[in-house]
């Protein structure tokens, strides 16, 4: 485990830093069981330290928040919640333990992401597609969208171009719309986290590492909204992959999993 300066650190040091933060952003590889074990351990450590926690998750989209709230309040059972909340295929193995721990502790669970149908529309038509949405649907995506040029866009386009056929036609307009869809997700997650911050509590957000590595993506957008916030970024690296890039380390701490 490494800190932001590349020095060796410990799991307890990460937990202590998390307990002092306003927001902890954990960037994972979605198929890494070790990352999910670390996330569970982090939440347990915060509970042991007496910190009230709000668990926020990229894996749930804003429009399913009523289903999560109803489940946590005991108004519907788990089967009903899952039917309404569109959980990811690996929910049972990887994310259910986090939600159930939050439920046991009486913590909120927040659906932070933009609905995929909105992101798909943006990828096809650009940000102007949001103007045609009904007010209730438009409110499911962040009100303020700043999706211009910058290091994050460059990183995103380079990643898509490196994927070859997975990047659509590969033309500038096509890539621009795809970045706008990614940006809308980041802006929506950041807006959600900013709204859920509360004195004395820590928001723990679980997301794919690309959304938060190098403090780009949702992190820079959250900092724009809440410049005073103490945001801790933890990047979970699978296997022996080398963390970091020419821009610097991916997080304040880098956790390696087997």
Order of alpha helices (4+ residues) and beta strands (2+ residues): beta-alpha-beta-alpha-beta-alpha-alpha-alpha-beta-alpha-alpha-alpha-alpha-beta-alpha-beta-beta
